[in-house]
Amino acid sequence: MRVFIAGIDGYLGWPLAIHLSASGHEVAGADLLLRRQWVAEVGGISAQPIASREDRLSAFEERFGKAIDFRVGDLMDYDFVKEFFKDFQPEAVVHLGQMPSAPYSMIDQAHCVGTQENNVINNLNILWAIKEAVPDAHLVKLGTMGEYGTPNIDIPEGFFEVEFRGRRDRLPFPRQAGSWYHQSKVHDSHNTHFATKIWDIRATDIMQGVVFGTQIEEMGDDLRLRTRLDFDQCFGTAINRFCCQAIIGHPLTLFGRGMQKRGFLPLLDSMACLRLAVENPPGPGEFRVFNQFENAYSVTELANMVKAVASEIGLEVTINHYDNPRTELEEHYYQPDRQHLINLGYQPTRDTRSVLRQMMLDLQDNRERIEAHAHVLIPDIRWDSSRRRSEIIG
Amino acid sequence: MRVFIAGIDGYLGWPLAIHLSASGHEVAGADLLLRRQWVAEVGGISAQPIASREDRLSAFEERFGKAIDFRVGDLMDYDFVKEFFKDFQPEAVVHLGQMPSAPYSMIDQAHCVGTQENNVINNLNILWAIKEAVPDAHLVKLGTMGEYGTPNIDIPEGFFEVEFRGRRDRLPFPRQAGSWYHQSKVHDSHNTHFATKIWDIRATDIMQGVVFGTQIEEMGDDLRLRTRLDFDQCFGTAINRFCCQAIIGHPLTLFGRGMQKRGFLPLLDSMACLRLAVENPPGPGEFRVFNQFENAYSVTELANMVKAVASEIGLEVTINHYDNPRTELEEHYYQPDRQHLINLGYQPTRDTRSVLRQMMLDLQDNRERIEAHAHVLIPDIRWDSSRRRSEIIG
């Protein structure tokens, strides 16, 4: 299939280009390379060195024997998106091209507005470009499990049957997102659902858990094909950050009580799930929601898992609790479904420890890069928009 | 109280300035006068002539013996909003300053994106400006009953108790809005709710029905104090459009079967409800949702009511069904609550017919203005983004 990847230079976008190409699909994509700027803005760096766009494309061509149409352009520019779709005629559009960080969106008014403006408008542009250029194409939109928040009931996949005052209906499951970034994804979900109703567009809205991992098998040994891995407070997600901390002997940073539960999944699972969504499109006008994660873990469980694997390779790890810069429940019920992808053939990686082991081996090669940027490991962006470094509380 | 009105030049904003001033409140406000441009863009005109900003302010000062701080400025400009709040120190902020038309938002990509960009960002700016300049101020945010769509169960006021798989929670009621404009209001509701959680802001989110009416009593006989009344396909709402059609002998335009039910309320009820919300603020961090309407009617009931009142003043009216340019259910369950405002003292106008009679008398004076713009009465903006004039189907 012809698959367009919006955000093809990112943590997920680049491995997806490789994974889909290795599976026989034809890939094109766009990226404005903003992620590289944003990480630099907050003082971070990718723990794994990443190649320039040009070197990535050369390495890709050497490995797969074909070129990739990767254009630098802004998804906020409607004409750019529409013309690219007209040229490439994608059968599927995977939309990963957004600002992906909760803390970054919480910095101040400008970052809040910038996040919502970018994410909401570029998703609208993609919906319109599908309608006007490739109306039969299937949109696979990356959302987040964080759209749901932490309700005190099970979390179904997008919709639920409700009885209220003696009548019944099937309704969208209420979203209670916990940052301006997560809210932008909620807005996208509403807009995407509406577009499927009025234009008969096909869409899959992916509520993805937190991804961890340094590589996928199809990258082989060519380091130019590796994806980025961030560990700063904005773009470094929990397990990736923990692994980097373990490598340099920095205490793992749990926020508050550390009992927050979330869905997590290895990078290879994320790639397999996105491929399954692409290869199994819904019908015209259908709006599917997939909860996409391997399993739900508390942050404490994950920290203990990282500690155990680290000790197997000779690294001693301590775990510290820091005062929580976020406004969130630290103990809560959490029981999300994830049956839709299983039904399509998703086989969750059971061996999370071997993924963690590979990550730590990859990251050990980059110990000096992490050490040189260790100052980004302690958060200071608070949900009340003040800036204050978190202190150890236990 | 000091009340700031965002959108003070609009159909609701201007009467609210008068109503609140007459009730002893001190009013200031901002407007970029875009509504005047948008109506002209779609070929419309206010059926009642409206005074310029300068003449409005002179008439206001003559009537109330005090000036009003009404600045022309853009709510998308954060510094403008924040500085104005710092100067005026509002205790309540009523946010009516948005693009309010469903069909206008459905015209094309640019109008869709423009609507969401304007509405989402200016609401974020107001939230941030409250947080940073007047954190104790109460935001009264105008939303719409259209945020809920037409679910097959009762519509509570913002939240409901749900039982799901044997567990219970109180959750936001799911929103299923039917246009890009209505979706923008859903996004605002989510953002506003989130702001109350993280910043302890006070907010009332008004899910308002469709407003009709040409004046409120406090305007007296000074025509310079009258508010606008639109009848074009974009900015003319159902009853206002029906009354204008009745005046010039144009058939009333029902879309499709005309069994669509919505909440409606006279302009004077809207003013009274907004005043009640302002005068009874919630506590810090509280997010209240008010469903605000006098009663739920089907469009056919309203057309028949307009026809009956018109015949009392000697106007013969026919009612025609046109093919529906919108994608919407034409027959559906509709049972929304509206208890919160009643609890605060709202007494719904029971005598809708006398409101309609006054409207028609006011509009008869402007028959020629309406006749000269009768071409805007038949819709051609379709929900699939094509343009085709609706035809009579019965």
Interface residues (C-beta under 8 A of the other chain):
Chain A: Y78 Q109 A110 C112 V113 Q116 E117 V120 I121 L124 N125 W128 K131 E132 P151 N152 I153 D154 P156 F160 V162 E163 F164 R165 R167 R168 D169 L171 P172 F173 P174 R175 Q176 A177 G178 W180 Q183 V186 H187 H190 N191 F194 K197 I198 W199 T327 Y333 W383 D384 S385
Chain B: Y78 Q109 A110 C112 V113 Q116 E117 V120 I121 L124 N125 W128 K131 E132 P151 N152 I153 D154 P156 F160 V162 E163 F164 R165 R167 R168 D169 L171 P172 F173 P174 R175 Q176 A177 G178 W180 Q183 V186 H187 H190 N191 F194 K197 I198 W199 T327 Y333 W383 D384 S385
